């Protein structure tokens, strides 16, 4: 029996959800970011985004953060973010 792959739309929804999580990370303070399980590349991208003021550059940086987040397991990050929100 063949295994069904996720549809293109399902993948896009997943990627957009990761990008949205990345956008939430951009709003956090440095101390809050330090408490999260982030890899170095993602942390640097988030810190760079916090310095950007140009709208187009920010959009591209958010997309880049979403791309980086595709390569990590988002579950521990989601759990840590939920704890921070409380």
Backbone as JSON Lines, residues from 0, in Angstrom:
{"i":0,"aa":"X","n":[0.83,-1.17,0.0],"ca":[0.0,0.0,0.0],"c":[0.89,1.25,0.0]}
{"i":1,"aa":"X","n":[0.54,2.23,-0.78],"ca":[1.36,3.43,-0.88],"c":[1.03,4.4,0.27]}
{"i":2,"aa":"X","n":[2.04,5.08,0.71],"ca":[1.88,6.05,1.78],"c":[1.54,7.41,1.16]}
{"i":3,"aa":"X","n":[0.5,8.04,1.67],"ca":[0.09,9.33,1.13],"c":[0.99,10.44,1.65]}
{"i":4,"aa":"X","n":[1.49,11.25,0.74],"ca":[2.28,12.41,1.12],"c":[1.33,13.56,1.4]}
{"i":5,"aa":"X","n":[1.76,14.5,2.27],"ca":[0.9,15.66,2.51],"c":[0.74,16.47,1.22]}
{"i":6,"aa":"X","n":[-0.43,17.04,1.06],"ca":[-0.68,17.84,-0.14],"c":[0.15,19.12,-0.11]}
{"i":7,"aa":"X","n":[0.25,19.75,-1.26],"ca":[0.99,21.0,-1.35],"c":[0.36,22.06,-0.43]}
{"i":8,"aa":"X","n":[-0.96,22.08,-0.36],"ca":[-1.66,23.03,0.5],"c":[-1.37,22.76,1.97]}
{"i":9,"aa":"X","n":[-1.31,21.49,2.35],"ca":[-1.03,21.14,3.75],"c":[0.39,21.56,4.11]}
{"i":10,"aa":"X","n":[1.34,21.35,3.21],"ca":[2.71,21.79,3.47],"c":[2.78,23.3,3.62]}
{"i":11,"aa":"X","n":[2.04,24.02,2.76],"ca":[2.06,25.48,2.8],"c":[1.48,25.97,4.12]}
{"i":12,"aa":"X","n":[0.38,25.34,4.59],"ca":[-0.21,25.73,5.87],"c":[0.79,25.5,7.01]}
{"i":13,"aa":"X","n":[1.51,24.39,6.95],"ca":[2.51,24.08,7.97],"c":[3.63,25.12,7.95]}
{"i":14,"aa":"X","n":[4.12,25.47,6.78],"ca":[5.2,26.45,6.65],"c":[4.74,27.83,7.13]}
{"i":15,"aa":"X","n":[3.51,28.2,6.82],"ca":[2.99,29.49,7.27],"c":[2.82,29.53,8.79]}
{"i":16,"aa":"X","n":[2.44,28.39,9.38],"ca":[2.32,28.31,10.83],"c":[3.7,28.48,11.48]}
{"i":17,"aa":"X","n":[4.72,27.87,10.88],"ca":[6.08,28.02,11.41],"c":[6.56,29.46,11.27]}
{"i":18,"aa":"X","n":[6.22,30.1,10.16],"ca":[6.6,31.49,9.96],"c":[5.9,32.38,10.99]}
{"i":19,"aa":"X","n":[4.64,32.08,11.28],"ca":[3.9,32.86,12.28],"c":[4.54,32.69,13.66]}
{"i":20,"aa":"X","n":[4.97,31.48,13.99],"ca":[5.67,31.26,15.25],"c":[6.97,32.06,15.27]}
{"i":21,"aa":"X","n":[7.66,32.1,14.14],"ca":[8.88,32.9,14.04],"c":[8.61,34.37,14.25]}
{"i":22,"aa":"X","n":[7.48,34.86,13.74],"ca":[7.11,36.27,13.94],"c":[6.87,36.57,15.42]}
{"i":23,"aa":"X","n":[6.3,35.6,16.14],"ca":[6.1,35.78,17.57],"c":[7.45,35.85,18.28]}
{"i":24,"aa":"X","n":[8.41,35.05,17.81],"ca":[9.74,35.05,18.43],"c":[10.42,36.41,18.29]}
{"i":25,"aa":"X","n":[10.16,37.09,17.19],"ca":[10.78,38.39,16.94],"c":[10.35,39.41,17.99]}
{"i":26,"aa":"X","n":[9.16,39.25,18.54],"ca":[8.64,40.22,19.51],"c":[9.17,39.99,20.92]}
{"i":27,"aa":"X","n":[9.87,38.89,21.16],"ca":[10.34,38.57,22.51],"c":[11.57,39.38,22.88]}
{"i":28,"aa":"X","n":[11.76,39.56,24.19],"ca":[12.96,40.22,24.7],"c":[14.13,39.24,24.67]}
{"i":29,"aa":"X","n":[15.33,39.77,24.78],"ca":[16.55,38.96,24.73],"c":[16.55,37.88,25.82]}
{"i":30,"aa":"X","n":[16.12,38.25,27.02],"ca":[16.1,37.29,28.14],"c":[15.12,36.15,27.86]}
{"i":31,"aa":"X","n":[14.0,36.47,27.22],"ca":[13.02,35.43,26.9],"c":[13.56,34.51,25.81]}
{"i":32,"aa":"X","n":[14.26,35.09,24.83],"ca":[14.85,34.27,23.77],"c":[15.9,33.32,24.32]}
{"i":33,"aa":"X","n":[16.66,33.79,25.3],"ca":[17.72,32.96,25.89],"c":[17.14,31.73,26.58]}
{"i":34,"aa":"X","n":[15.91,31.82,27.04],"ca":[15.27,30.71,27.75],"c":[14.71,29.65,26.8]}
{"i":35,"aa":"X","n":[14.67,29.96,25.5],"ca":[14.07,29.05,24.53],"c":[15.12,28.15,23.89]}
{"i":36,"aa":"X","n":[14.7,26.94,23.49],"ca":[15.63,26.01,22.83],"c":[15.81,26.36,21.34]}
{"i":37,"aa":"X","n":[16.61,27.4,21.06],"ca":[16.83,27.86,19.69],"c":[18.23,27.48,19.25]}
{"i":38,"aa":"X","n":[18.37,27.06,17.98],"ca":[19.72,26.85,17.48],"c":[20.33,28.2,17.12]}
{"i":39,"aa":"X","n":[21.64,28.22,16.95],"ca":[22.37,29.48,16.79],"c":[21.93,30.27,15.56]}
{"i":40,"aa":"X","n":[21.74,29.58,14.41],"ca":[21.34,30.28,13.19],"c":[19.98,30.96,13.34]}
{"i":41,"aa":"X","n":[19.06,30.26,13.95],"ca":[17.72,30.81,14.14],"c":[17.76,31.99,15.1]}
{"i":42,"aa":"X","n":[18.52,31.87,16.17],"ca":[18.64,32.97,17.13],"c":[19.24,34.21,16.46]}
{"i":43,"aa":"X","n":[20.27,34.03,15.65],"ca":[20.88,35.16,14.95],"c":[19.9,35.81,13.98]}
{"i":44,"aa":"X","n":[19.12,34.99,13.27],"ca":[18.14,35.52,12.33],"c":[17.07,36.32,13.06]}
{"i":45,"aa":"X","n":[16.66,35.86,14.24],"ca":[15.66,36.57,15.03],"c":[16.23,37.9,15.53]}
{"i":46,"aa":"X","n":[17.47,37.86,16.01],"ca":[18.11,39.08,16.49],"c":[18.28,40.09,15.34]}
{"i":47,"aa":"X","n":[18.62,39.6,14.15],"ca":[18.73,40.48,12.99],"c":[17.39,41.12,12.68]}
{"i":48,"aa":"X","n":[16.33,40.32,12.74],"ca":[14.99,40.82,12.43],"c":[14.57,41.92,13.41]}
{"i":49,"aa":"X","n":[15.0,41.81,14.65],"ca":[14.64,42.81,15.65],"c":[15.29,44.17,15.35]}
{"i":50,"aa":"X","n":[16.33,44.17,14.53],"ca":[17.02,45.42,14.19],"c":[16.5,46.05,12.9]}
{"i":51,"aa":"X","n":[15.74,45.29,12.11],"ca":[15.3,45.75,10.79],"c":[14.09,46.67,10.92]}
{"i":52,"aa":"X","n":[14.13,47.77,10.18],"ca":[13.0,48.71,10.2],"c":[12.29,48.78,8.85]}
{"i":53,"aa":"X","n":[12.97,48.42,7.76],"ca":[12.37,48.5,6.43],"c":[11.36,47.37,6.24]}
{"i":54,"aa":"X","n":[10.19,47.72,5.73],"ca":[9.09,46.76,5.59],"c":[9.47,45.57,4.7]}
{"i":55,"aa":"X","n":[10.04,45.83,3.54],"ca":[10.39,44.75,2.61],"c":[11.46,43.85,3.18]}
{"i":56,"aa":"X","n":[12.45,44.45,3.83],"ca":[13.52,43.66,4.43],"c":[12.97,42.8,5.56]}
{"i":57,"aa":"X","n":[12.04,43.33,6.32],"ca":[11.43,42.57,7.42],"c":[10.64,41.39,6.88]}
{"i":58,"aa":"X","n":[9.92,41.6,5.79],"ca":[9.15,40.51,5.18],"c":[10.08,39.39,4.75]}
{"i":59,"aa":"X","n":[11.18,39.74,4.1],"ca":[12.15,38.73,3.66],"c":[12.79,38.02,4.85]}
{"i":60,"aa":"X","n":[13.07,38.76,5.9],"ca":[13.68,38.15,7.09],"c":[12.71,37.18,7.76]}
{"i":61,"aa":"X","n":[11.42,37.54,7.8],"ca":[10.42,36.63,8.37],"c":[10.32,35.35,7.55]}
{"i":62,"aa":"X","n":[10.39,35.48,6.24],"ca":[10.37,34.3,5.37],"c":[11.61,33.44,5.62]}
{"i":63,"aa":"X","n":[12.76,34.08,5.82],"ca":[13.99,33.35,6.1],"c":[13.89,32.61,7.42]}
{"i":64,"aa":"X","n":[13.32,33.26,8.43],"ca":[13.13,32.61,9.73],"c":[12.21,31.41,9.58]}
{"i":65,"aa":"X","n":[11.13,31.56,8.8],"ca":[10.24,30.44,8.54],"c":[10.97,29.29,7.87]}
{"i":66,"aa":"X","n":[11.86,29.61,6.94],"ca":[12.65,28.58,6.25],"c":[13.57,27.86,7.23]}
{"i":67,"aa":"X","n":[14.22,28.61,8.12],"ca":[15.08,27.99,9.13],"c":[14.28,27.09,10.06]}
{"i":68,"aa":"X","n":[13.07,27.5,10.37],"ca":[12.25,26.73,11.3],"c":[11.78,25.41,10.71]}
{"i":69,"aa":"X","n":[11.8,25.28,9.4],"ca":[11.43,24.01,8.77],"c":[12.42,22.91,9.08]}
{"i":70,"aa":"X","n":[13.64,23.31,9.47],"ca":[14.7,22.33,9.69],"c":[14.88,21.97,11.16]}
{"i":71,"aa":"X","n":[14.0,22.48,12.02],"ca":[14.06,22.13,13.43],"c":[12.76,21.45,13.84]}
{"i":72,"aa":"X","n":[12.78,20.8,14.98],"ca":[11.55,20.23,15.54],"c":[10.85,21.35,16.31]}
{"i":73,"aa":"X","n":[9.69,21.81,15.83],"ca":[9.06,22.97,16.47],"c":[8.35,22.65,17.78]}
{"i":74,"aa":"X","n":[8.14,21.38,18.09],"ca":[7.35,21.02,19.27],"c":[7.93,21.56,20.58]}
{"i":75,"aa":"X","n":[9.25,21.38,20.86],"ca":[9.77,21.95,22.12],"c":[9.66,23.47,22.16]}
{"i":76,"aa":"X","n":[9.77,24.1,21.01],"ca":[9.66,25.56,20.94],"c":[8.23,26.01,21.21]}
{"i":77,"aa":"X","n":[7.27,25.27,20.68],"ca":[5.85,25.59,20.91],"c":[5.51,25.45,22.39]}
{"i":78,"aa":"X","n":[6.03,24.4,23.02],"ca":[5.77,24.18,24.45],"c":[6.4,25.3,25.28]}
{"i":79,"aa":"X","n":[7.64,25.68,24.94],"ca":[8.33,26.75,25.68],"c":[7.61,28.08,25.49]}
{"i":80,"aa":"X","n":[7.11,28.34,24.3],"ca":[6.38,29.59,24.04],"c":[5.09,29.62,24.86]}
{"i":81,"aa":"X","n":[4.43,28.48,24.98],"ca":[3.19,28.41,25.76],"c":[3.47,28.73,27.23]}
{"i":82,"aa":"X","n":[4.61,28.25,27.75],"ca":[4.99,28.55,29.13],"c":[5.28,30.04,29.31]}
{"i":83,"aa":"X","n":[5.92,30.66,28.3],"ca":[6.22,32.09,28.38],"c":[4.97,32.94,28.38]}
{"i":84,"aa":"X","n":[3.96,32.5,27.66],"ca":[2.71,33.29,27.55],"c":[1.95,33.32,28.87]}
{"i":85,"aa":"X","n":[2.17,32.32,29.72],"ca":[1.43,32.26,31.0],"c":[1.92,33.27,31.98]}
